[in-house]
């Protein structure tokens, strides 16, 4: 609205539009918590979160984390919020983290044994067993299985450059 990129919540039928963020800079990458009661998004100065009830913010957004270069990806019950530190990566690692303190509980584990070049727009599957990502230069999409460490690839149209990837709730399709 009015040239700003803010976050809004609106009912699926189009009623009840509520502004969540209102900043002069762009507010991007909104992500609902699994219970649908918390919304996080990235702003120029970091990541913000706000509790939502009946589509309305309960209070003003709270600052969660800096720096602003990370993008919320997915939630898990065990570890909380997964995020991508930068928009392109060359390797995927898993790191167990204490959700209470945010401190590492072990060493990083390299997930993908083959080089991915520049991977963009990563997305965890709902069951957290697969990572989808795209490679713009090669015009490919990939799905990596963390269980058997297999990589499935598929061609993208020559001009496809996904701005985001999302899994269907059953984990059978990518958007």
Secondary structure as UniProt FT lines:
FT   TURN            2..3
FT   STRAND          8..9
FT   TURN            12..13
FT   STRAND          18..19
FT   STRAND          28..32
FT   TURN            34..35
FT   STRAND          38..43
FT   TURN            44..45
FT   STRAND          46..53
FT   TURN            54..55
FT   STRAND          56..57
FT   STRAND          62..65
FT   TURN            68..69
FT   STRAND          71..76
FT   TURN            77..79
FT   STRAND          80..84
FT   STRAND          88..89
FT   STRAND          93..94
FT   TURN            99..101
FT   STRAND          109..110
FT   STRAND          119..124
FT   TURN            126..127
FT   STRAND          130..135
FT   TURN            136..139
FT   STRAND          140..145
FT   TURN            146..148
FT   STRAND          151..155
FT   TURN            158..159
FT   TURN            169..170
//
